[in-house]
């Protein structure tokens, strides 16, 4: 999982600070929207620290209230926020739904419903801002047409109308492959935005980074079309067949088109079914099956009888450095550490 330290978020930019609750309330209202801000302990002040940087339709904020607070916004309406705790815990309530967030789970407030949040003391947040129209535009590019040329803009969340926006869930898992990819894209955008304070990059580069981050956001939130749910039983059977095929042939040279052909579906159909049910691409699942198999073999092997190279090759990994990096990112330890257990 990508680790982001509070001190690194918008490093070098001025930090707005205040201990006055009313002043903190006004500064956040000016930046986002009207809201109620109430310390959870009577008579308690805050120790707010705020850094903010926007570029076009996207922005990044660092916000730490420095106290236990309850926040009740009036409504976002024109933008989406992805709120990532860098430490501690927070909680969000939307009607009867609730989300507990931590560095492993981000909250994604609704744009069209009231909600309430509580942030514990010691819970600094990295907040990603995306305008509603920008998110709708990227969603249209991702979900605007099916393999047969049919327009799907009316069936993805929000109806395909930029004025209605895209409806997302309330939480994002930051530990899975899609969540980690989103975090990496946020870091890349963040670093470029900071560097742009000193230099000017071509506009298309800036837009590419922003669009990549928004695309990763959509994929991590898994906003699927109605077409994805047209035959749940068939898709579930397809997923089972896909997993069985991977288990049997994971160590072989498999290409996604070959897998789809073997299953009797198009690549697009396979991709949509996997994204809908498990939130991953065919390639990501193939890699995970291979990594899981490699971990089993490493843990079962006696040191001196097996080598990391031989196990990696048996599981379909030909590049040792790449295998070690993927293994570390997935399991939090090196292959050599698993082999020594």
Secondary structure, 3 states (H helix, E strand, C coil): CCCCCHHHCCCCCCCEEECCHHHHHHHHHHHCCCEEEEECCCCCCCCEEEEEEEECCEEEEEEECCCCEEEEECCCCCEEEEEEECCCCEEEEECCEEEEEECCEEECCCCCCCCEEEECCCCCEEEEEEEHHHHHHHHHHHHCECCCCCECCCCCCCCCCCCCCCCCCCEEECCCHHHHHHHHHHHHHHHHHHHCCCCCCCHHHHHHHHHHHHHHHHHHHCCCCHHHHCCHHHHHHHHHHHHHHHHHHCCCCCCHHHHHHHHCCCHHHHHHHHHHHCCCCHHHHHHHHHHHHHHHHHHHCCECCECHHHHHHHCCCCCHHHHHHHHHHHHCCCHHHHHCC
